[in-house]
Amino acid sequence: MSFLYKNLRHLRSLVGFTQDEFAKMFQVSRSRIGSYEENRAAPPVDFLVSLSDHFKIPIDALVRNDLTKTKEKSFINIGNQRVLFPISVDENNEELIEIVAQEAEAGYLRGYADPEYIEHLSKIKLPFLPTGTHRAFPIKGDSMLPVKSGSYIVARFVESVFDIKDGKTYIVLSKSEGMVYKRVFKEIEEHNMLLMVSDNKKYDPYYLPVEDVLELWEFTCSINTQEYDEHELKISSIAMMLTQLGVELKELENTLK
């Protein structure tokens, strides 16, 4: 099934053009635009190429994806193309947070760019989050303690690897590693790599080629689904005490200077 006729009408409405204005932009008659939008005629290849070049949307996405629920920010720039980025909104047109459940993690690797897949994910709303598009991802294992296995990381979408802040934690979706949560450092200029570091030091750091990266999400907050036991709380208390002591010593040092 082709969604082209619906998408053509929708894209025209996004830029606020009449059929006549749209026709002049692509140097065709208004009646031709009307016939394309009403699905009475199929546009030729040269028109599709012009349409794709103008909106920087791949022809495949114009034909095969229903873009009528998208907004201008539903697309992200990848090189000289714009790729559909599914975003869920509520009845007030406010963004919702999709939850990638534990059992849906493997499916996310196949459906992360598919609006139909994203539409079927469970959703929540957290009004205290900063601006940006967020998703919640499940955490497995103990590589990022004290974040426990079974917790969820709520993270904000990052468009480019060049926007990574060294030493911050990210959900990274990649061709080779799947979905991981790590502390990330850019080593792009030297090696075209990202250095992936676990907070649990029993796991060795490793390099991830930049070209393998499919999506990046920067940590915003975590949702713990399990209680901490007494032993963990004692460790947390000690760590907090040492951190506070370090702050106080730093303040004292500044005062003595």
C-alpha positions in Angstrom: 0.0 0.0 0.0 1.3 3.4 -1.0 0.8 6.4 1.4 2.2 8.8 -1.1 -1.0 10.7 -1.9 -1.8 11.3 1.8 1.8 12.2 2.5 1.9 14.7 -0.3 -1.1 16.5 1.0 0.3 16.4 4.5 3.7 17.8 3.6 2.0 20.6 1.6 0.0 21.5 4.7 3.2 21.5 6.9 4.7 24.2 4.8 1.3 26.1 4.5 1.1 26.1 0.7 -2.0 26.0 -1.4 -2.1 23.5 -4.3 -1.3 26.3 -6.7 1.8 27.5 -4.7 2.9 23.9 -4.3 2.6 23.3 -8.1 4.6 26.4 -8.9 7.4 25.3 -6.5 7.7 22.0 -8.4 7.0 23.5 -11.8 3.9 21.4 -12.6 0.2 22.3 -13.0 -2.2 22.7 -10.0 -4.4 20.0 -11.6 -1.5 17.5 -11.5 -1.0 18.2 -7.7 -4.7 17.7 -7.2 -4.6 14.3 -9.1 -1.7 13.1 -7.0 -3.3 14.1 -3.7 -6.6 12.5 -4.7 -4.8 9.3 -5.7 -6.1 9.6 -9.3 -2.7 9.5 -10.8 0.8 8.3 -9.8 3.6 11.0 -9.9 6.5 10.2 -12.2 10.0 9.4 -10.9 11.4 12.9 -11.6 8.6 14.5 -9.4 9.4 12.0 -6.6 13.1 12.9 -6.8 12.3 16.6 -6.6 9.9 16.0 -3.7 12.5 13.9 -1.9 15.3 16.5 -2.5 13.1 19.4 -1.3 12.0 17.8 2.0 15.1 15.8 2.3 13.0 12.7 3.0 13.9 9.4 1.3 11.5 8.3 -1.4 11.0 5.0 0.4 9.7 6.8 3.4 7.4 9.0 1.3 5.9 6.0 -0.3 5.8 3.3 2.4 5.3 5.3 5.7 2.2 7.1 6.8 3.5 10.5 7.7 0.1 12.2 8.4 0.6 12.0 12.2 4.1 13.6 12.0 5.1 17.1 12.7 8.2 19.0 11.5 10.2 17.7 14.5 9.2 14.1 13.7 12.2 14.0 11.4 15.9 14.0 12.3 18.8 15.0 10.1 21.1 12.1 9.1 23.7 13.5 6.7 21.9 15.2 3.9 18.7 13.2 4.5 15.9 13.4 7.1 14.7 10.2 8.6 11.3 9.7 10.2 11.6 9.7 14.0 8.4 8.4 15.6 7.1 10.6 18.5 3.9 9.8 20.6 1.7 12.7 21.8 -1.4 12.9 24.0 -4.7 14.6 23.2 -3.1 18.0 24.1 -0.3 17.4 21.5 2.2 17.0 24.3 4.9 14.3 24.0 4.6 11.0 25.9 7.4 8.7 27.1 7.4 5.4 25.3 8.5 2.5 27.6 10.7 -0.2 26.0 9.8 -3.2 28.3 12.2 -6.0 29.1 10.4 -8.4 26.8 10.3 -5.8 24.0 14.0 -4.9 24.0 14.9 -7.3 21.2 12.1 -6.0 19.1 13.2 -2.4 19.6 16.4 -3.2 17.6 14.1 -4.0 14.6 11.4 -1.4 15.2 13.1 1.7 16.6 12.4 3.6 13.4 9.0 2.1 12.7 6.0 4.4 13.7 3.7 1.4 14.0 6.0 -0.4 16.5 6.5 2.7 18.6 2.8 3.4 18.6 2.2 0.0 20.4 4.7 0.6 23.2 3.3 1.5 26.6 3.5 5.2 27.5 3.8 7.4 30.5 3.9 11.1 31.2 6.5 12.7 33.5 5.8 16.5 33.6 9.0 17.3 35.5 11.3 16.2 32.7 13.3 18.9 30.8 12.5 19.7 27.2 13.3 17.1 24.6 12.1 13.7 23.4 12.4 11.0 26.1 12.1 7.2 26.2 12.4 4.7 29.1 14.8 1.8 28.6 15.2 -1.4 30.7 18.5 -2.1 32.4 19.9 -5.7 32.7 23.0 -6.8 34.6 25.3 -5.1 37.1 27.7 -3.2 34.8 26.3 0.2 35.8 25.9 -0.2 39.6 24.3 1.3 41.7 21.7 1.2 38.9 20.2 -2.2 39.5 19.1 -4.8 37.0 15.4 -4.3 36.4 15.5 -0.5 36.7 14.6 1.8 33.9 16.6 4.7 32.5 14.6 7.6 31.2 16.7 9.3 28.6 16.6 12.2 26.2 17.2 11.7 22.4 20.5 13.0 21.1 20.7 13.6 17.3 24.5 13.3 16.8 27.5 11.6 18.3 29.2 15.0 18.3 26.7 16.2 20.9 28.0 13.6 23.4 29.3 15.1 26.6 32.3 13.2 27.7 31.8 11.2 30.9 28.0 11.3 30.9 25.9 8.2 30.7 23.9 7.2 27.6 21.7 4.5 26.2 23.4 3.5 23.0 21.7 1.5 20.3 24.2 0.0 17.9 24.4 -2.6 15.1 27.1 -4.6 16.9 26.2 -4.3 20.6 22.4 -3.9 20.6 21.1 -1.7 23.4 23.6 -0.8 26.2 23.8 1.7 29.0 27.3 3.1 29.5 29.4 6.1 30.4 30.6 7.4 27.0 33.7 9.3 25.8 34.2 10.7 22.3 37.4 9.5 20.5 36.1 10.4 17.1 38.9 12.6 15.7 41.6 10.1 16.7 39.9 6.7 16.1 36.3 7.4 14.9 35.2 5.5 18.0 33.3 5.9 21.2 34.9 4.7 24.4 32.2 2.7 26.4 32.9 2.5 30.1 31.1 0.6 32.8 30.8 2.1 36.3 31.3 -1.4 37.7 35.1 -1.8 37.3 35.0 -5.5 36.9 33.9 -4.9 33.3 36.6 -3.6 30.9 36.0 -0.5 28.7 35.7 -1.1 25.0 35.5 0.8 21.8 32.4 1.2 19.6 32.8 2.3 15.9 30.8 5.5 15.3 29.3 4.1 12.1 27.6 1.3 14.2 25.6 3.8 16.3 21.9 3.8 15.5 20.5 5.9 18.3 21.8 7.9 21.3 19.8 8.7 24.5 21.3 10.9 27.3 20.4 10.0 30.9 17.7 12.1 32.5 16.6 10.1 35.5 16.3 6.4 36.6 13.3 4.5 37.9 14.1 1.7 40.3 11.7 -1.2 40.4 13.3 -3.0 43.4 14.0 -2.1 47.0 17.6 -1.6 48.1 18.6 -4.0 50.8 20.3 -3.0 54.1 23.8 -3.7 52.8 23.4 -1.6 49.7 22.0 1.3 51.8 25.0 1.2 54.0 27.3 1.4 51.0 25.2 4.3 49.6 25.3 6.1 52.9 29.1 5.8 53.2 29.5 7.0 49.6 27.3 9.9 50.3 29.2 10.8 53.4 32.6 10.6 51.6 31.2 12.8 48.8 30.0 15.4 51.2 33.3 15.3 53.1 35.1 16.0 49.8 32.9 19.0 49.1 33.6 20.4 52.6 37.3 19.9 52.3 37.3 21.6 48.9 35.4 24.6 50.4 37.9 24.7 53.3 40.8 24.6 50.9 39.4 27.5 48.9 38.9 29.5 52.2 42.5 29.0 53.2 43.9 30.2 49.9 
